[in-house]
Amino acid sequence: MRRRGGLVRAAATTAVVAGTATAVSGRVARRQERKYQEGQQEAMMQDATIQSQQQIEDLQAQVSAMQSQQVQNAAMMAPAAAPAGGGNDVMGQLQQLAQMKQAGLLSEAEFQAAKARLLGG
């Protein structure tokens, strides 16, 4: 009888150990899956942030290009608007350039270059 009790006890112990191992491995697997999903979500958020930053940079480049185009158009229109008399209109053109610079349509370098052209130097 002792032998049977030993076998039953060993089988019960093995069953308990196997059940515990299964429960622990299930928890470990769920935890790893959760960590994986969190990592995926974080990676997706980082990708979205990078894409947003790139879109902002693209929009800023487009705005800058449009402003440059407006400056070029204004510079081309300014001499055409000058009266045939010349002389005193240089002051008006300088004032117009200053207004364009103040409005942000001209950078300091563009303003100085346009002013030098008007003044002949």
C-alpha angles and dihedrals in degrees: 000000000000091000094056093049089052093052093047091048091049091049091049091049091049091050092051092048092047092048092049092049091050092050093047094047090049091053091047091050092049091048092050091048091051091050090049092051092048089051090050091050092049091049091050091050091050091050090050091050092050091048091050091051091049091050091051091050090049091050091049090051090050092050090048091050091049091050091050090050090050090051091050091048091048091048090051092048096047097070091043090055093052115109119243091246092073113185108085094033091077087075090052092050091049090051090049091051090049090052091050090050092048090049089054095248093115129044120221091259093050090048093051092047093050091046091051090051091051093049091047098245 
